[in-house]
């Protein structure tokens, strides 16, 4: 299950990160419904670079989840996804975005819960042993 989640999360992060990096203004418009200025575009590009990098790391680590490096990537990706759920829900509660932003919050919450479950069921015993 964890391998599949890493693949899905990796693909989603790449599909969100690459457009944010390349077309920041369009990404801001899609998620928040309006422009944000140069600073917002720069931060969106930075987010896009980070999401793209996490997506690539998740895909590359999908077959190497037991070594310590693989576990570190799983924990890092899970932390990012859980924090993303909180921040996207917060933005939605403030009325900063539309349906796409709320869909992102739901995706992050569900993926985060699935990753936590998979970590506990698949990596938990291995991590405690070694």
N, C-alpha and C positions, 0 to 999 in steps of 0.2 A: 504494500500500500504506500509506504513512504517513497519508494522509487517513482511510482505513478504520480504522487503529489509533487515531487520535485520536477518532473517533466511538465506537468500542467502549470505549476507556478512559474517555471522557467519560461515557458512559451508565452504566458500572459504578461510577465514582466517585460519580455522583449517586445511584444506587440504594443505595449503601452509606452515603454521607455524610448523606443526608436522614434516614433512620431513626436513625442515631447521634445526630444533632442533636436530633431530636424525642423519641425514646424511648431514652435512654442506658442505662437499667437493663436493658432488654430486649436491647439490642445487646451489652452486657457478658455477659449470661447466655448468649446465642447463641454468642459467640466464645470465651468463657473458662469457661463452665459454672458460674458463680457470681457473686454480687454483689461489688461492690468498694468500696462506701461512697461518700460524697459527693464526695471528691476524684477518685475514678475516674470517677464520673458526669460531673463537670465536665470532666475531660480528654477523655472520650469525646465530649462535646458540642463541645469545641474541635476534636477530630479530625474530627467530622462536618462542622463549618463549613468546615474546610480542604479536606476531600475534596469537598464540594459545590462550593466555589469552583473547585477544580482541574478538576472535571468540566465546569462551565460554561465555563471558559476554554478547555478542550480542544475543546468543541463549537463555540464561537465562532471559534476559530482554525483550524478544519479546512480552510477554503477560502483561508487566507492564510498558508501555511507558508513562503513564500520571503522575505517581508520580515523584517527583523531582529526585530521584535516576535513574529512567528510562530515564528521559530527559538527565541527565548528561552522561549516557552511549551512548545515541544517538549522542549527541554533540561530545563526545570524539572519537567515531568511525568515525563520519563524518570528523572530523579534520584530523585524521590519514589517511583516505582514500584520502582526497583532497591533503594532503601533499605528500602522496605516488604517486599520479598522477604527481605532479610537479617533484619530485625527479627521478621517473622512466623515465619521458620524458627527463629530463636533462641528465641522464645516457645514454639514447639512442642517444641524440644529440651529446654527446661526443664520441659515437661509442663504448661504453663499453659493449654492449650486443647485442643479436640477436633478433630473432622474438619473443621468449618467453618473453623477457623483454618489448618489445614494446606492446605485447598483455596485459601484466600487466599494462602498462601505460594507455592503452585504457580502460581496465576494471575499473581501479581506477577513471578515468575521468568520465566515464558513471555512475558508481555507486555513485560517489560523487555528480554529478548533480542530480541524482534521489533522493538521500537522502536529499539534500537541498530543492528540490521541495516538497518532502513529509513532511519535517519539517515545511515548510511554510504553506502548505495546511492543515495538520492534527494537528500539535502541536501549530502553531502560535496563534490561538485564545485562546487556553487553557492556554498557557504560559502567555499571556498578562493579562488574568483574575486573575491568582493566583500566 
